[in-house]
Amino acid sequence: MDFYKFDGAGNDFVVVDNRRMCLGLAEDEVARICHRRFGVGADGLMTLDASDEQGMDFEMHYYNSDGRLGSMCGNGGRCIAMMAHLLGMGERLRFRGYDGPHEAEILNWDADSRRGVVRLGMRSVAKGEMRRMGDGWFLDTGSPHYVVQVAGLEHYDVVGEGRKLRHRKDLFPEGANIDFVEPMADGRLAVRTYERGVEDETWACGTGVTACALVSGCHKLVARGGDFCVDFDATDESFDNVQLTGPVALNFTGTWKLK
């Protein structure tokens, strides 16, 4: 199985062009590939599959590093769009993810450094779907997120506190990603995220920074792995035309021998 290894601001993925292979990967195989000591190492794995839907360039299927089929991944969507671009599908792409159709645009790509910038259209969020829960806000931006503001984010116990909240069945019966935020002196918002499925802090989370932007109203956000811009149109009822922009890098390519 040939694969590409991408990262979106340190949120890293194994990506497979599955249009001809039509692979059906088992949970244990995906988990083995994503394992950071016994495999390639990644926060998740994605397959780029052919689409029969009119107007769609491909379908995106995302698996968490535990091997289970996941919900929408914003950074994954930006990375798989870049791979589609490198496969010759163009600079403007339409694909179907877990939460519906998405449009992506390749804003920049440097072949020498193998780095670029991708803008991804995210789902609209109705304000009525956002719920105040305890000290934070719960909302779904393609994946469920709980956003809470803290002090001293740089040294905050994101893994310990995130794990506690992520498993609060009384609050999140199906689990949630936990985002800790703190305003910065320059007006940007610092974000750190504990992700379900990975069960650890990731260096960035696309649906997470999107959720944090909608809750805070801040458009410039900083994750551990890089900077993001989230643009949106806010009405009394919803957040529409949500656009997530951030960095993408192709780290390496390789071949994995399947069981």
Order of alpha helices (4+ residues) and beta strands (2+ residues): beta-beta-alpha-beta-beta-alpha-beta-beta-beta-beta-beta-beta-beta-alpha-beta-beta-beta-alpha-beta-beta-beta
